[in-house]
Amino acid sequence: MTTTVVLEIGNIWLKVVVFKTALGAAHLRGVLAKDINGQDDNAIGRQIAEFLKGLNIKKPQNLVICFSRNSVTLRNLRIPSVNPSEIDDMIKLHVGRQVPYAKEEIVNGHSLIGRDAMGYSKIMLAIVHRENIRRIFRILEKAELYSDKIELSSEGVLSWLKGAVKMSEMKAEDACLILDVDSAYTDFIVASPAMILFSRVIASGAEQLKDPEKWPRFFGEMKQTMVISQGEEILQKPVRVYVVGAVGQLKGFISQVETEFNLPASVVQPLEGVQADKDIVKSPPEALDQTSFSSLFGLGLDLARKKINFVLPEAQIRRALRERTRDIVLFGSGMMYFILIVCGIYSEKLYNRKAYLKLLNERYKTIAVQADNLNEELERLKKIKSKLDTNTIVLNYLSGLSKILPPEILVVNLSFQKDERMVIKGQAAQMSDIFKFITTLEDSPYFKDVETRYTTRKKIKGKDINEFELICPLEGVQDSKAAKGAAAAKKAQGAAEKSEL
């Protein structure tokens, strides 16, 4: 639900209206009309804050300031250009000539109302004193509110009337006359169905018009204003008169208007076209009869239409800073969300890796126990295999030695050592027999690289005997080791090549 608050802070009256918008429908929630004549800015700000607090409103989504027509100077100008930037420059050049104030003391806004036969742009220029705008900002600051929409009240009257009556049935070349009767003045408006063409303040309002004796003077000023509007080259002729505002006590006034101007006239009630809540807050209850709320209703219900707006340069700077701050906050928030998403993705991957590593560790522990048992079994099998290997059985070597042992050699001692070699100690009559025996051993398939450890010559029982000791590496064991080593090297080389791929 969206809350829209419209304020009008005049010299005499403080007016506040509150709309609640839900599902595209705006409902009037509260109306305040307060006499603030002689009150300071702090007191006015407190009254605004208290009224909004009573409606449970802290910070409205939309806050519009309705700038009273009797504090605005309006001029209809003809600018010899159709370029918007050139029009702005010409208005800045001539605005100081329209009012008796220095250029630095005024704030202006304008709207394009058409083009004449010569191609000139017809401009409605609105000028206000800068101090009046500053006063509004001071009061808003006391109420802890801020708005950069300060719009002309006459624009709000037209917006409200377009929703209250069927102005769309009017032709584009026709115009209507709108009399917005406030408590102390009347806004005389000439408008087409699309825009305001002319506006002038008549210094007679509901308080003065209660006395019928003052009507002739009022109608005289109306006729004079009508002539002035024609002098401003307003080509559209009014075809109807609408009387709005605080007209509840003006009996017979409408018929007199029809008689004076020979135009059909009608009164449009204050809440016409406005959906009000059943429990609407009116402070005071007769608020709608004391003063006009037409402009506030129009500005609150029609937020989209572009209107004349008065903005101080410092307010524009403040708005730009606020928008810049908002952009920075949005950018920072976006970056934070991005960083959080990246960190979340990284954390999830890290968690998945840790979980996978934990699973691998658990599986490794289970497999490691089984692997230890397998290693023990493998060692046992190797030992058994080595014992069962027929190529390396001691008996094979003894059998082979017996086959090649010549009769000239006597083997005295035969031993097998751990380093897979056999030591032969023996005797021979001649040294040549020993050398022949060594050659025979090396030519056999059982031994190779036979080494002579020593040879000595002794006399035993009167005979010369040559003793010797030979070290014979076992041929089958060495080949088996070499084959195993070659197989292991080949396997390691294959694993290395596979890892490189």
Secondary structure, DSSP 8 states (H G I E B T S, - for coil): -EEEEEEEE-SSEEEEEEEEEETTEEEEEEEEEEE-TT--HHHHHHHHHHHHHHTT-SS-SEEEEEE-GGG-EEEEEEES---HHHHHHHHHHHGGGTSSS-GGGEEEEEEEEEE-TTS-EEEEEEEEEHHHHHHHHHHHHHTT---S-EEEHHHHHHHHHHHHS-GGGS-TT-EEEEEEE-SS-EEEEEE-SSSEEEEEEES--HHHHTSGGGHHHHHHHHHHHHHHHHHTT----EEEEEEEES-TT-TTHHHHHHHHH-S-EEE--TTTT-EEEEEEEEESTTHHHHS--HHHHHHHH--SS---B---HHHHHHHHHHHHHHHHHHHHHHHHHHHHHHHHHHHHHHHHHHHHHHHHHHHHHHHHHHHHHHHHHHHHHHHHHHHH-TTS-HHHHHHHHHHH--TTEEEEEEEEETTTEEEEEEEESSHHHHHHHHHHHHHSSSB-S-EEEEEEEEEETTEEEEEEEEEEEBHHHHHHHHHHHHHHHHHHHHHHHHHH-
